[in-house]
């Protein structure tokens, strides 16, 4: 199992409370920013001088990316349901 999937699995149950605390849109934007920042770190990891540093920085970056993806995947359906509620006639 990868660091991405493990962190996504570990973070997903807590995102609901996080949405309530900071709001849907803020959580969504934070997930996007976390993903973007982790991709920059992952790209910069290739410039490390040692294989061990590369391994740990890569694992950290992929874990951050999984956390950001969990935020995005949980917030998206919540935002869609809030934007387009059922029409009851």
Contact map, one row per residue, 1 for C-alpha under 8 A:
11101100000000000000000000000000000000000000000000000000000000000000000000000000000000000
11111100000000000000000000000000000000000000000000000000000000000000000000000000000000000
11111110000000000000000000000000000000000000000000000000001101100100000000000000000000000
01111111000000000000000000000000000000000000000000000000000001111110000000000000000000000
11111111100000000000000000000000000000000000000000000000000000100100000000000000000000000
11111111110000000000000000000000000000000000000000000000000000100100000000000000000000000
00111111111000000000000000000000000000000000000000000000000000110110000000000000000000000
00011111111100000000000000000000000000000000000000000000000000100111110000000000000000000
00001111111110000000000000000000000000000000000000000000000000000000010000000000000000000
00000111111110000000000000000000000000000000000000000000000000000000000000000000000000000
00000011111111100000000000000000000000000000000000000000000000000010010000000000000000000
00000001111111110000000000000000000000000000000000000000000000000010011001000000000000000
00000000111111110000000000000000000000000000000000000000000000000000000000000000000000000
00000000001111111100000000000000000000000000000000000000000000000000000000000000000000000
00000000001111111110000000000000000000000000000000000000000000000000011001000000000000000
00000000000111111111000000000000000000000000000000000000000000000000000001000000000000000
00000000000001111111100000000000000000000000000000000000000000000000000000000000000000000
00000000000001111111111000100000000000000000000000000000000000000000000000000000000000000
00000000000000111111111100100000000000000000000000000000000000000000000000100000000000000
00000000000000011111111100000000000000000000000000000000000000000000000000000000000000000
00000000000000001111111000000000000000000000000000000000000000000000000000000000000000000
00000000000000000111111101100000000000000000000000000000000000000000000000000000000000000
00000000000000000111111111100000000000000000000000000000000000000000000000000000000000000
00000000000000000011011111110000000000000000000000000000000000000000000000100110000000000
00000000000000000000001111111000000000000000000000000000000000000000000000100010000000000
00000000000000000000011111111100000000000000000000000000000000000000000000000000000000000
00000000000000000110011111111110000000000000000000000000000000000000001100100000000000000
00000000000000000000000111111111000000000000000000000000000000000000001100110000000000000
00000000000000000000000011111111100000000000000000000000000000000000000000000000000000000
00000000000000000000000001111111110000000000000000000000000000000001001000000000000000000
00000000000000000000000000111111111000000000000000000000000000000011111100000000000000000
00000000000000000000000000011111111100000000000000000000000000000001100100000000000000000
00000000000000000000000000001111111110000000000000000000000000000001000000000000000000000
00000000000000000000000000000111111111000000000000000000000000011011000000000000000000000
00000000000000000000000000000011111111100000000000000000000000011101100000000000000000000
00000000000000000000000000000001111111110000000000000000000000001000000000000000000000000
00000000000000000000000000000000111111111000000000000000000000000000000000000000000000000
00000000000000000000000000000000011111111100000000000000000011011000000000000000000000000
00000000000000000000000000000000001111111110000000000000000011001000000000000000000000000
00000000000000000000000000000000000111111111000000000000000000000000000000000000000000000
00000000000000000000000000000000000011111111100000000000110010000000000000000000000000000
00000000000000000000000000000000000001111111110000000000110011000000000000000000000000000
00000000000000000000000000000000000000111111110000000000000000000000000000000000000000000
00000000000000000000000000000000000000011111111100000000000000000000000000000000000000000
00000000000000000000000000000000000000001111111100001100110000000000000000000000000000000
00000000000000000000000000000000000000000111111100000100000000000000000000000000000000000
00000000000000000000000000000000000000000001111110000000000000000000000000000000000000000
00000000000000000000000000000000000000000001111111101100000000000000000000000000000000000
00000000000000000000000000000000000000000000001111101100000000000000000000000000000000000
00000000000000000000000000000000000000000000000111111100000000000000000000000000000000000
00000000000000000000000000000000000000000000000111111110000000000000000000000000000000000
00000000000000000000000000000000000000000000000001111111000000000000000000000000000000000
00000000000000000000000000000000000000000000100111111111100000000000000000000000000000000
00000000000000000000000000000000000000000000110111111111110000000000000000000000000000000
00000000000000000000000000000000000000000000000000111111111000000000000000000000000000000
00000000000000000000000000000000000000000000000000011111111100000000000000000000000000000
00000000000000000000000000000000000000001100100000001111111110000000000000000000000000000
00000000000000000000000000000000000000001100100000000111111111000000000000000000000000000
00100000000000000000000000000000000000000000000000000011111111100000000000000000000000000
00100000000000000000000000000000000000000000000000000001111111110000000000000000000000000
00000000000000000000000000000000000001101100000000000000111111111000000000000000000000000
00110000000000000000000000000000000001100100000000000000011111111100000000000000000000000
00111111000000000000000000000000000000000000000000000000001111111110000000000000000000000
00010010000000000000000000000000011001000000000000000000000111111111000000000000000000000
00010000000000000000000000000000011101100000000000000000000011111111100000000000000000000
00111111000000000000000000000000001000000000000000000000000001111111110000000000000000000
00010011001100000000000000000010010000000000000000000000000000111111111000000000000000000
00000001000000000000000000000111111000000000000000000000000000011111111100000000000000000
00000001000000000000000000000011001000000000000000000000000000001111111110000000000000000
00000001101100100000000000000010000000000000000000000000000000000111111111000000000000000
00000000000100100000000000110110000000000000000000000000000000000011111111100000000000000
00000000000000000000000000110011000000000000000000000000000000000001111111110000000000000
00000000000000000000000000000000000000000000000000000000000000000000111111111000000000000
00000000000100110000000000000000000000000000000000000000000000000000011111111100000000000
00000000000000000010000110110000000000000000000000000000000000000000001111111110000000000
00000000000000000000000000010000000000000000000000000000000000000000000111111111000000000
00000000000000000000000000000000000000000000000000000000000000000000000011111111100000000
00000000000000000000000100000000000000000000000000000000000000000000000001111111110000000
00000000000000000000000110000000000000000000000000000000000000000000000000111111111000000
00000000000000000000000000000000000000000000000000000000000000000000000000011111111100000
00000000000000000000000000000000000000000000000000000000000000000000000000001111111110000
00000000000000000000000000000000000000000000000000000000000000000000000000000111111110000
00000000000000000000000000000000000000000000000000000000000000000000000000000011111110000
00000000000000000000000000000000000000000000000000000000000000000000000000000001111111000
00000000000000000000000000000000000000000000000000000000000000000000000000000000111111100
00000000000000000000000000000000000000000000000000000000000000000000000000000000000111110
00000000000000000000000000000000000000000000000000000000000000000000000000000000000011111
00000000000000000000000000000000000000000000000000000000000000000000000000000000000001111
00000000000000000000000000000000000000000000000000000000000000000000000000000000000000111
